[in-house]
Amino acid sequence: MPAQKNTTIYKTEKLENFRGDMLVQYPNTPLIPERGNVVVHSRHDMPCKTHCTSSRRDYYKITLVTAGSGRLMLGAKQYVINGPVLIFTNPVETKIWETDTPQEGYNCLFTQQLFEKHRHYREEVTRHPLFQVGADAVLPLTVAQVNTLQTIFQQLIREYNDTAAYREEAILIYLQLLLLEAKRIGMQASETHIPLNAGQMLAQRFTDMLEKQFPIETPAQQLTIRTAREYAQLLNVHPNHLNATVKQVTGRTVSEHIRHRVLLEAKLLLLHTDWHIAAIAWSLGFEEPGNFTHFFKSQAGQSPHLFRIS
């Protein structure tokens, strides 16, 4: 194998850069403290980009979309956004965003440093169910819920633009209220879900196990479970039973799920790293680069090399 570079796959968006962009692109933006650890703004005043490439952040973000549509990939989950929704993103999972129609709403971005003087809030944020890796972090909203959340965001913006005493404390109070309302909305949504039957539970266990193998973050990391038979063995079921169940529940066989997820990771690695193709092949469980090239070409319609440079 050729020498491997341990490079970073995804760029990291920084809150300080975001603040700088606000001042450059929107010079009439209200005064922003130089070293603040929070940003709150209306998406009308600062429209979101039409496309955000795969990236992580050094901050947490809560987004209220009141109108507009687009597509969001958060970690391994894909969402079709057709507002209104409430979106939670954490610093760990990667995000890819594409906008179809202009969006209205609000953003609240903040770092853990916001809680340096208020440590009792930190656990409430870091342990919030919607900020956890793999959480279903996009909540559809009713009209009443949108009205409640809009009021909270408007108060957050008012405090953010204020220079009065206890400004940060007030922001934390409204942020806490926002987190509480999100918990309530999430609980109401989960209460309406129909309990899973045995087949749905098995299919969910399989897809969870598959997703836990990703993302591939260093060239030294390699997939440990590669075949339908291996998944069945770990799930303590017969391969034929697992395959039939997953096919019935999801419309795809186990092998199709595996190929689809490996192909997606291959595309991300080709786009966002400078690793040799042989290194990518090894990380994805292909002992021979030629086998990976054959797999990629059969699934994507072009070779890994052409995909990378196109």
Contacts in CASP RR format, 6 or more apart in sequence:
PFRMAT RR
TARGET T0000
AUTHOR 0000-0000-0000
METHOD contacts of the structure
MODEL  1
MPAQKNTTIYKTEKLENFRGDMLVQYPNTPLIPERGNVVVHSRHDMPCKT
HCTSSRRDYYKITLVTAGSGRLMLGAKQYVINGPVLIFTNPVETKIWETD
TPQEGYNCLFTQQLFEKHRHYREEVTRHPLFQVGADAVLPLTVAQVNTLQ
TIFQQLIREYNDTAAYREEAILIYLQLLLLEAKRIGMQASETHIPLNAGQ
MLAQRFTDMLEKQFPIETPAQQLTIRTAREYAQLLNVHPNHLNATVKQVT
GRTVSEHIRHRVLLEAKLLLLHTDWHIAAIAWSLGFEEPGNFTHFFKSQA
GQSPHLFRIS
1 276 0 8 1.000
1 278 0 8 1.000
1 279 0 8 1.000
1 282 0 8 1.000
2 276 0 8 1.000
2 278 0 8 1.000
2 279 0 8 1.000
4 219 0 8 1.000
4 220 0 8 1.000
4 275 0 8 1.000
4 276 0 8 1.000
4 279 0 8 1.000
5 219 0 8 1.000
5 274 0 8 1.000
5 275 0 8 1.000
6 218 0 8 1.000
6 219 0 8 1.000
6 220 0 8 1.000
7 273 0 8 1.000
7 274 0 8 1.000
7 275 0 8 1.000
9 215 0 8 1.000
9 216 0 8 1.000
9 217 0 8 1.000
9 268 0 8 1.000
9 269 0 8 1.000
9 272 0 8 1.000
9 273 0 8 1.000
10 54 0 8 1.000
10 55 0 8 1.000
10 56 0 8 1.000
10 94 0 8 1.000
10 272 0 8 1.000
11 53 0 8 1.000
11 55 0 8 1.000
11 56 0 8 1.000
11 272 0 8 1.000
12 55 0 8 1.000
12 56 0 8 1.000
12 57 0 8 1.000
12 58 0 8 1.000
13 55 0 8 1.000
13 56 0 8 1.000
13 57 0 8 1.000
13 58 0 8 1.000
13 59 0 8 1.000
14 57 0 8 1.000
14 58 0 8 1.000
14 59 0 8 1.000
15 37 0 8 1.000
15 39 0 8 1.000
15 57 0 8 1.000
15 58 0 8 1.000
15 59 0 8 1.000
15 109 0 8 1.000
15 110 0 8 1.000
15 111 0 8 1.000
18 39 0 8 1.000
18 59 0 8 1.000
18 109 0 8 1.000
19 32 0 8 1.000
19 36 0 8 1.000
19 39 0 8 1.000
22 29 0 8 1.000
22 32 0 8 1.000
22 39 0 8 1.000
22 41 0 8 1.000
22 46 0 8 1.000
23 29 0 8 1.000
23 32 0 8 1.000
25 46 0 8 1.000
26 45 0 8 1.000
26 46 0 8 1.000
29 41 0 8 1.000
29 45 0 8 1.000
29 46 0 8 1.000
30 160 0 8 1.000
30 161 0 8 1.000
31 161 0 8 1.000
31 163 0 8 1.000
32 39 0 8 1.000
37 110 0 8 1.000
37 111 0 8 1.000
37 113 0 8 1.000
37 114 0 8 1.000
38 108 0 8 1.000
38 109 0 8 1.000
38 110 0 8 1.000
38 111 0 8 1.000
38 114 0 8 1.000
38 160 0 8 1.000
38 168 0 8 1.000
38 171 0 8 1.000
39 107 0 8 1.000
39 108 0 8 1.000
39 109 0 8 1.000
39 110 0 8 1.000
39 160 0 8 1.000
40 106 0 8 1.000
40 107 0 8 1.000
40 108 0 8 1.000
40 109 0 8 1.000
40 153 0 8 1.000
40 156 0 8 1.000
40 157 0 8 1.000
40 160 0 8 1.000
40 171 0 8 1.000
41 106 0 8 1.000
41 107 0 8 1.000
41 157 0 8 1.000
42 105 0 8 1.000
42 106 0 8 1.000
42 157 0 8 1.000
43 63 0 8 1.000
43 65 0 8 1.000
43 103 0 8 1.000
43 104 0 8 1.000
43 105 0 8 1.000
43 106 0 8 1.000
43 107 0 8 1.000
44 104 0 8 1.000
44 105 0 8 1.000
46 107 0 8 1.000
47 102 0 8 1.000
47 103 0 8 1.000
48 97 0 8 1.000
48 99 0 8 1.000
48 103 0 8 1.000
49 97 0 8 1.000
49 99 0 8 1.000
50 98 0 8 1.000
50 99 0 8 1.000
51 97 0 8 1.000
51 98 0 8 1.000
51 99 0 8 1.000
52 95 0 8 1.000
52 96 0 8 1.000
52 97 0 8 1.000
52 98 0 8 1.000
53 96 0 8 1.000
54 73 0 8 1.000
54 94 0 8 1.000
54 95 0 8 1.000
54 96 0 8 1.000
54 268 0 8 1.000
54 271 0 8 1.000
54 272 0 8 1.000
55 94 0 8 1.000
55 95 0 8 1.000
56 91 0 8 1.000
56 92 0 8 1.000
56 93 0 8 1.000
56 94 0 8 1.000
56 95 0 8 1.000
57 89 0 8 1.000
57 91 0 8 1.000
57 95 0 8 1.000
57 109 0 8 1.000
58 91 0 8 1.000
58 111 0 8 1.000
59 91 0 8 1.000
59 109 0 8 1.000
59 110 0 8 1.000
59 111 0 8 1.000
60 88 0 8 1.000
60 89 0 8 1.000
60 90 0 8 1.000
60 91 0 8 1.000
60 109 0 8 1.000
60 110 0 8 1.000
60 111 0 8 1.000
60 112 0 8 1.000
60 125 0 8 1.000
60 131 0 8 1.000
61 87 0 8 1.000
61 88 0 8 1.000
61 89 0 8 1.000
61 107 0 8 1.000
61 108 0 8 1.000
61 109 0 8 1.000
62 86 0 8 1.000
62 87 0 8 1.000
62 88 0 8 1.000
62 107 0 8 1.000
62 108 0 8 1.000
62 178 0 8 1.000
62 182 0 8 1.000
63 86 0 8 1.000
63 87 0 8 1.000
63 89 0 8 1.000
63 105 0 8 1.000
63 106 0 8 1.000
63 107 0 8 1.000
63 108 0 8 1.000
64 84 0 8 1.000
64 85 0 8 1.000
64 86 0 8 1.000
64 87 0 8 1.000
64 105 0 8 1.000
64 106 0 8 1.000
64 107 0 8 1.000
64 146 0 8 1.000
64 149 0 8 1.000
64 150 0 8 1.000
64 153 0 8 1.000
65 81 0 8 1.000
65 83 0 8 1.000
65 84 0 8 1.000
65 85 0 8 1.000
65 86 0 8 1.000
65 87 0 8 1.000
65 103 0 8 1.000
65 104 0 8 1.000
65 105 0 8 1.000
66 83 0 8 1.000
66 84 0 8 1.000
66 104 0 8 1.000
66 105 0 8 1.000
66 146 0 8 1.000
66 150 0 8 1.000
67 83 0 8 1.000
67 84 0 8 1.000
67 103 0 8 1.000
67 104 0 8 1.000
67 105 0 8 1.000
68 81 0 8 1.000
68 82 0 8 1.000
68 83 0 8 1.000
68 99 0 8 1.000
68 100 0 8 1.000
68 101 0 8 1.000
68 102 0 8 1.000
68 103 0 8 1.000
68 104 0 8 1.000
69 80 0 8 1.000
69 81 0 8 1.000
69 82 0 8 1.000
69 83 0 8 1.000
69 99 0 8 1.000
69 100 0 8 1.000
69 101 0 8 1.000
69 103 0 8 1.000
70 80 0 8 1.000
70 81 0 8 1.000
70 82 0 8 1.000
70 97 0 8 1.000
70 98 0 8 1.000
70 99 0 8 1.000
70 100 0 8 1.000
70 101 0 8 1.000
70 103 0 8 1.000
71 78 0 8 1.000
71 79 0 8 1.000
71 80 0 8 1.000
71 81 0 8 1.000
71 97 0 8 1.000
71 98 0 8 1.000
71 100 0 8 1.000
72 78 0 8 1.000
72 79 0 8 1.000
72 81 0 8 1.000
72 87 0 8 1.000
72 95 0 8 1.000
72 96 0 8 1.000
72 97 0 8 1.000
72 98 0 8 1.000
72 138 0 8 1.000
73 79 0 8 1.000
73 94 0 8 1.000
73 95 0 8 1.000
73 96 0 8 1.000
73 97 0 8 1.000
74 87 0 8 1.000
74 89 0 8 1.000
74 93 0 8 1.000
74 94 0 8 1.000
74 95 0 8 1.000
74 137 0 8 1.000
74 138 0 8 1.000
75 93 0 8 1.000
75 94 0 8 1.000
75 95 0 8 1.000
75 134 0 8 1.000
75 215 0 8 1.000
76 134 0 8 1.000
76 211 0 8 1.000
76 214 0 8 1.000
76 215 0 8 1.000
76 261 0 8 1.000
76 264 0 8 1.000
77 134 0 8 1.000
77 136 0 8 1.000
79 138 0 8 1.000
81 87 0 8 1.000
81 138 0 8 1.000
83 140 0 8 1.000
83 141 0 8 1.000
84 140 0 8 1.000
84 141 0 8 1.000
84 145 0 8 1.000
84 146 0 8 1.000
85 138 0 8 1.000
85 139 0 8 1.000
85 140 0 8 1.000
85 141 0 8 1.000
86 138 0 8 1.000
86 139 0 8 1.000
86 141 0 8 1.000
86 145 0 8 1.000
86 149 0 8 1.000
86 182 0 8 1.000
86 185 0 8 1.000
87 137 0 8 1.000
87 138 0 8 1.000
87 139 0 8 1.000
88 128 0 8 1.000
88 130 0 8 1.000
88 131 0 8 1.000
88 135 0 8 1.000
88 137 0 8 1.000
88 138 0 8 1.000
88 182 0 8 1.000
89 95 0 8 1.000
89 137 0 8 1.000
90 131 0 8 1.000
90 132 0 8 1.000
90 133 0 8 1.000
92 133 0 8 1.000
93 133 0 8 1.000
93 134 0 8 1.000
94 215 0 8 1.000
94 268 0 8 1.000
105 150 0 8 1.000
105 153 0 8 1.000
106 150 0 8 1.000
106 153 0 8 1.000
106 156 0 8 1.000
106 157 0 8 1.000
108 153 0 8 1.000
108 156 0 8 1.000
108 175 0 8 1.000
108 178 0 8 1.000
110 175 0 8 1.000
112 122 0 8 1.000
112 125 0 8 1.000
112 126 0 8 1.000
114 168 0 8 1.000
114 172 0 8 1.000
115 121 0 8 1.000
115 122 0 8 1.000
115 125 0 8 1.000
115 172 0 8 1.000
117 168 0 8 1.000
118 168 0 8 1.000
118 169 0 8 1.000
118 172 0 8 1.000
121 172 0 8 1.000
121 175 0 8 1.000
121 176 0 8 1.000
124 176 0 8 1.000
124 179 0 8 1.000
125 131 0 8 1.000
125 179 0 8 1.000
128 179 0 8 1.000
128 182 0 8 1.000
128 183 0 8 1.000
129 135 0 8 1.000
129 183 0 8 1.000
129 186 0 8 1.000
130 137 0 8 1.000
130 139 0 8 1.000
130 182 0 8 1.000
130 183 0 8 1.000
130 186 0 8 1.000
131 137 0 8 1.000
134 211 0 8 1.000
139 182 0 8 1.000
139 185 0 8 1.000
139 186 0 8 1.000
139 189 0 8 1.000
140 189 0 8 1.000
141 149 0 8 1.000
141 185 0 8 1.000
145 181 0 8 1.000
145 185 0 8 1.000
148 181 0 8 1.000
149 178 0 8 1.000
149 181 0 8 1.000
152 174 0 8 1.000
152 177 0 8 1.000
152 178 0 8 1.000
152 181 0 8 1.000
153 178 0 8 1.000
155 174 0 8 1.000
156 171 0 8 1.000
156 174 0 8 1.000
156 175 0 8 1.000
156 178 0 8 1.000
159 167 0 8 1.000
159 170 0 8 1.000
159 171 0 8 1.000
159 174 0 8 1.000
160 167 0 8 1.000
160 171 0 8 1.000
162 170 0 8 1.000
196 204 0 8 1.000
199 245 0 8 1.000
199 248 0 8 1.000
199 249 0 8 1.000
200 249 0 8 1.000
202 235 0 8 1.000
202 237 0 8 1.000
202 242 0 8 1.000
202 245 0 8 1.000
202 246 0 8 1.000
202 249 0 8 1.000
203 245 0 8 1.000
203 246 0 8 1.000
203 249 0 8 1.000
203 250 0 8 1.000
205 235 0 8 1.000
206 231 0 8 1.000
206 235 0 8 1.000
206 242 0 8 1.000
206 246 0 8 1.000
206 254 0 8 1.000
206 257 0 8 1.000
207 250 0 8 1.000
207 257 0 8 1.000
209 225 0 8 1.000
209 231 0 8 1.000
209 234 0 8 1.000
209 235 0 8 1.000
210 225 0 8 1.000
210 231 0 8 1.000
210 257 0 8 1.000
210 258 0 8 1.000
210 261 0 8 1.000
211 261 0 8 1.000
213 223 0 8 1.000
213 224 0 8 1.000
213 225 0 8 1.000
214 261 0 8 1.000
214 265 0 8 1.000
215 265 0 8 1.000
215 268 0 8 1.000
216 222 0 8 1.000
216 223 0 8 1.000
216 265 0 8 1.000
216 269 0 8 1.000
216 283 0 8 1.000
216 284 0 8 1.000
219 275 0 8 1.000
219 279 0 8 1.000
219 282 0 8 1.000
219 283 0 8 1.000
221 283 0 8 1.000
222 282 0 8 1.000
222 283 0 8 1.000
222 284 0 8 1.000
222 285 0 8 1.000
223 262 0 8 1.000
223 283 0 8 1.000
223 284 0 8 1.000
223 285 0 8 1.000
225 231 0 8 1.000
225 234 0 8 1.000
226 258 0 8 1.000
226 285 0 8 1.000
227 255 0 8 1.000
227 258 0 8 1.000
228 239 0 8 1.000
228 242 0 8 1.000
228 243 0 8 1.000
228 253 0 8 1.000
228 254 0 8 1.000
228 255 0 8 1.000
228 258 0 8 1.000
229 239 0 8 1.000
231 242 0 8 1.000
231 254 0 8 1.000
231 258 0 8 1.000
232 238 0 8 1.000
232 239 0 8 1.000
232 241 0 8 1.000
232 242 0 8 1.000
232 243 0 8 1.000
232 254 0 8 1.000
235 242 0 8 1.000
237 245 0 8 1.000
239 254 0 8 1.000
242 254 0 8 1.000
243 253 0 8 1.000
243 254 0 8 1.000
243 255 0 8 1.000
246 252 0 8 1.000
246 253 0 8 1.000
246 254 0 8 1.000
246 257 0 8 1.000
247 253 0 8 1.000
247 254 0 8 1.000
250 257 0 8 1.000
252 260 0 8 1.000
259 295 0 8 1.000
259 299 0 8 1.000
262 284 0 8 1.000
262 295 0 8 1.000
263 295 0 8 1.000
263 296 0 8 1.000
263 299 0 8 1.000
263 300 0 8 1.000
265 284 0 8 1.000
266 280 0 8 1.000
266 284 0 8 1.000
266 292 0 8 1.000
266 296 0 8 1.000
266 304 0 8 1.000
267 300 0 8 1.000
267 307 0 8 1.000
269 275 0 8 1.000
269 280 0 8 1.000
269 283 0 8 1.000
269 284 0 8 1.000
270 277 0 8 1.000
270 280 0 8 1.000
270 304 0 8 1.000
270 307 0 8 1.000
270 308 0 8 1.000
271 308 0 8 1.000
273 280 0 8 1.000
275 283 0 8 1.000
277 289 0 8 1.000
277 292 0 8 1.000
277 293 0 8 1.000
277 304 0 8 1.000
277 305 0 8 1.000
277 308 0 8 1.000
278 289 0 8 1.000
280 292 0 8 1.000
280 304 0 8 1.000
281 288 0 8 1.000
281 289 0 8 1.000
281 290 0 8 1.000
281 291 0 8 1.000
281 292 0 8 1.000
281 293 0 8 1.000
284 292 0 8 1.000
286 292 0 8 1.000
286 295 0 8 1.000
292 304 0 8 1.000
293 303 0 8 1.000
293 304 0 8 1.000
296 302 0 8 1.000
296 303 0 8 1.000
296 304 0 8 1.000
296 307 0 8 1.000
297 303 0 8 1.000
297 304 0 8 1.000
300 307 0 8 1.000
302 310 0 8 1.000
END
